[in-house]
Amino acid sequence: MRDTMNLPTLQSISQALAKPHESAVLEAWPRVGVRRIALILLLATVAAAFLLSLAVGSVTIPLDQIVTVLLGGEASKASWTSIVLKFRLPRGLTAALSGAALGVSGLMMQTLFRNPLADPYVLGISSGASLGVALVILSVGTVGGTLLAGIGLMGDLSIAVAAMIGAAGVMLLVLAVARKVGSSMTLLVLGVMVGFLTNAAVSLLLFFAIPEQIQAYINWTFGSFSDVTWDELRILAPAVLVGLLLAGLLTKSLNALLLGEGYARTLGVNLLRVRVGIVLATAVLAGVVTAFAGPVGFIGIAVPHLCRSLLGTSDHRVLVPGTMLVGALVALVAAILAEVPGSNLVLPLNAVTALMGAPVVIAVILRRREVAFST
């Protein structure tokens, strides 16, 4: 009886979401300070991990020298300055941006489809992005490849655009079916089938491609934050920031979707506009990251759950910035581990993220199973 009395009614939740500056704040004010402190600590941890990613690698560079280089000075060894500015700083920025992008896109997918195991990969968004990149890398001959390499930035832009178009196309297909099918399991099956179809198309392209193209595509599928250059960051960073900004603008609508589409509609939410916004944000975030860093797995599905556990809330006004920070932190740690500090060995990034993310997904499944049995 006591547990039942403590559960808020749907009406009270609706009122809280409809008036976030009144009842929701008054009821949760003791926790606001704690969550704010948690976000500040997460930001400090991300900054520490970022500095560590610049310091470790095949050559270890002292942190004071890293700070000197970042402030515009010269390290005691000229090679250290070159290593930090040309290689490690782009890698660290790419990891932080990619982790934030994948984490937020996974959060939006889980909220939209109300499925804790949903992420862009499960629903086929990244499969579509991979097909777009495969079309650019594998469908051109040696002359076309030389021309793309000579174009430089424009060649990178074509890869990014192809990835985002592929991701958006697949997601629009999923949403078109979602309007006619009410089962989230059916949508998951649809995503898996789309993945099979895109993999079949990529296999055909691989069959007719030359060995150099095949090797380039295989290396891309391993995932890597280390191959992104400053010119590519000029495309990656603005695209990620635009996607994150759009996600931030959707926080109230995402909160309303937690109550179900019916209640969201009664709160005045334009469901079609919200779906389109989520599609655009997810397509940009997942598409551009997949284009430049490869299909990095497990961050999109594991990070939202980690963030919910750390912050103890389902409020997207807190979860969106929190997921950005947790995603950046996880990606930076994965990038550090993939470089195997102190050696010249570089591990596939997807192998590292799988080792980090799979236990989180398993824990979520087991926890839901325990809750199901307890009820």
N, C-alpha and C positions, 0 to 999 in steps of 0.2 A: 504494500500500500504506500509506503514511504517513497519507494522508487518511482511509483506512478505519479505521485504528487509533484515530484521534482522535475518531471518531464514537461517542457514547454509545449503548449498547444500550437497547432499550425496557424491559428489566428494571431497568437502573440508573436510568432516568428515573422509572419507577414507584416504585422505592424512595425516590428523592429527594422525589417529591411526597407519598408516604405518610408520610415522616419529614422534614418541612421544616426541623426544628431540628437535624438531624444531618447527613446526607450532603450535602444541598443547600447548607446554609450553609457547611460545611467546604470544599466544592469551589469555591464562588463568593465566599469571603470577601474576596479582593483587590478584587473589583468592587463590593462593598457600599458601601464608603466613597465611591467615585466616583459611584455612582448617588445616594447620599444627598446629596452635594454638588450633583449635577445638579438634584435636586428642590428644594434650597434656592435655587439660582440661578433656577430656573423660578418659584418663589414670589416672589422679589425682582423678577423681570421682570414678572410679573403685577401686582404692586403698583405698579410704575413705570408700566405701561400704564394701570392704573386711574386713577392721578393725572393722567396725560396726557389721558385721556378727559374728565376734569372740567375741564381747563384749556383745551382747544381747542374750536373751534366757530365760529359766526358772530361771536362775541366772544371774544377771547383773554384769559384771566385768569391773572395770574402765579401760579406754583406756591406761593409763600409765602402768598398770599391764600387759595388752596385749602386749605392745611393749617390756616390760621387758622379758616376756616369749619368744617372737619371737627372741630376741637377745641372747637367751640361758641362761637367768637368771631364778631365782625362784620368783614366785609371793609371796605376803605377806601371802597368804593362800595356803597351799599345794593342796587343792582341786581345786583351780582356775587353777593351772598349769596342772593338770590332765584333767580338762574339756577342756581347750584350745587345748592341744596337742593330746588327744585321740579322741575327738568328734568334736569340732568346726573347727579346722584347716582342717581336711579331708573334712568336709562338705563345707567349703568355697572354697577350691581348686576344689572340684567336681563341685560346682555350676558355678564357673568361667569358667572352662574348658568346661562343658556341654553347657553353654550359648553361648560361642564362637563357639563351634562345630555346634550346631543347627542353629545359625544365619547364618554362612557361608554356610552350606549345603542348607538352604532355599534360600539364595542369588543365588547360582549356579543353583538351580532348576528353579527359576524365570527367569534367564537369558537364560538357555538352551531352555526352552519351551516358552519363551517370554509371560509368563502369570503371572500377579501380585499376583494371589491367589495360586500359586503352592508352595508346600513345600514337604518334604519327606513323610509326612503323607498322603497328598492328592493323591500322585502318588503311594502309596503302599509300599514304602521302609521300613517305620517303621512297617507296618503291617507284612511284611516278617520277620523283626527282632523279632517282638513279637511272631510270630509262631515258630521261631527258639528257643527262650527262653522257650516257652510253651512246646515244645518237650522235652527240657532238664528237666524242672521242673515237668511236669505232666506225662511223659511217663515212668518214673522210679518208681519202687515200693519202699517200705520202706527200704529194704536192699540196693537198689541202691542209695537212698537218703542219707543213713547213710555213704555209701562209698564215695559219692561226698563230704559230709561234712568233712569226715576225710581227704580227699585229700587236702582240703584247697585251695591253690593257683591254683592247677590244675583244681579243680572244677570250680573256677571263670573263668579260661581260657576257659573251655569248653562252658560256658554260653556266653562269649564274642565271641568266634569263631562261635557258632551257630547263634548268632544274626547277625554277619557280613555276614555269608553265606546266611542267609535268606534275608537280605536286598539287597545284591548283586544279588541274583537270581531273585528277583522281578524286580529290576531296569533293569537288562539285558533283561528281558521279555518286559518291557515297551519300551526300546530302539529298540528291534527287531521289534516291531510293528511300532515304530516311523519312521523307514526307509521305511515303505510301506504306512503309513498314514500321510498326511500332516496337518491334523486338530488338533490343540491343544485341542479343546473340546473333540475330540475322545479319546485323550490320558488321559484326566481327567476322562472320563467315564471308561476307562480301569483301571485306578488306583482305582476308587471306586469299580469296580467289583472284582479286586484282593483283595481289603479289605474285601469284603463280603465272598470271598472264604476262605481267611485265618481265618476270624472270625468263619466260619462254622467249619473249622478244629479244631480250639481252643475249640469251643463248644463241639465237640465230645470228645476231650481229657478231658474236664472238666466233662463231663457226666460219664466217666469211672474212673475218678481219686478219690482218697480218700479225706476225708474232709480236712486233714492237707495240702495236696498239693493244693487244691482249694483255701484255705485261703491264702496260700503263694503267689499264682499267683495273686489273687485279690489285695492283698496288694502291689504287684509289679506294677500293672496297675495304682495305684493311683499316682505313681511317687514320688521319694524322693531323696534328695541329702544327707540325714543324715545317710543312711545305708552303705555307701561306706567306707571301711576300708583302712588302709595304704597299705596292700597287694594288694587290688583291684586297688588302685591308681597307682601301679606299672605297671598295664596293661592299665588302662584308659588314663593316662597322655601321655605315648609314642604314643599310637594309635591316640589320638587327635592331638598331635603335628605333626605326620606324615601326617595326613589328612589336617591340616591347611597349612603345607609346600607345599603340592601338590596343594592346592587351590591357594596359592600365586604364584606358577609357572604358573598357568593358567590365570593370570589376563589379559595379552594381548589378548589371544584367546577369553576370555569372552567379552572383549571390542569389538572385531571383530564380535562376534555373535549378538551384539546389532543392527548391520546393516542388519542382516538376513544372512542365510547360503550362499546365492548366493554371496553377497559381501564379506563374510568371505573367501569363496573359491578363489575369485579373489585376495585377499590379501595374498594368499599362506598358508592359514590355513588348516591343515590336519584335516578335520571334524571328521573322524573316530577316530583318535588318541585323539582329544579333548573330544569326547563323552566318550571314554573309561576312560580318566583321570577324568572327572567329575563323572562318575559312581563309580570309585574306591574311590575317595575322599569322595563322599557323602555316599557311603556304609560304609566306615570305620567310618566316623564321626557320622552318624545317628545310625549305628549298635552298636558301642561300648557304646555310651551314653544310648541308649535304653536298652542295656544289664544290665548296672549297676544302672542307675537312673530311669528306666522305660520309658514308652512312654510319655515323657514330651511334652505337646501340646502348640501351639500358638507361641512359641519363634521363630521357624523356619519361620513362615509366617509373623509375625509382625515386627521383628527386622530389616530385610532389608528395610522396608518402613520407619521405624523410622530413620534409618541411612541415607537414601537418603534425608529425610526432614532436618535432622540436618546439613548434610554436603553440601547439595545443588548440588550434582553431581551424574552422572551415571558412572563415571570412576572407574573401578574395582581396579585400583591401589590405589585408596583412599578408596573405599567401602569395600574391603576385610579386611584391618586392622581396619577400622571404625566399621564394622559389628562384628568383634571379640570383640571389646571393648564394644559396645552397648549390644551385646548378653550377655557378662559376667556381665555387670551392671544389666540388667533386671533379669537375673537368680539369682544374689545375692540378689536383692531386693525381689524377689519372695521367696527365701529361708528364708529371715528374717521375712517376713509376715507370712509364713507358720508355723514358730515356735511360733507365737503369744507371743512376748516378755512380760515377767512378769508373765507368766502362764505355767502350765504343758501341755496345750493343743497344739496338733500338727495337723494342717489342711492338707488335701490332697493337694499335690503340684499342681496337674493339675487343681484343683478348683481355686487356686490363679492365675496361669498363664492364665487361661481362662478369669478371671475378668480383668486382665491387658491387654491381647492381643486382645480379642474380639472387644473392642472399636476401636482399630487401624484398624482391618480388615473392620469393618463397615464404618469407615471414608474413607478408600481406595475405597470401593464400591461406596459410595455416591459421592466421588470426581470424579470418572470415569464417573458416571452417569451424573453429572453436565457438565463435559467436552463434553460428547456425545451430550447432548441437546444443548449446546452452539455452537457446530459445525454444 
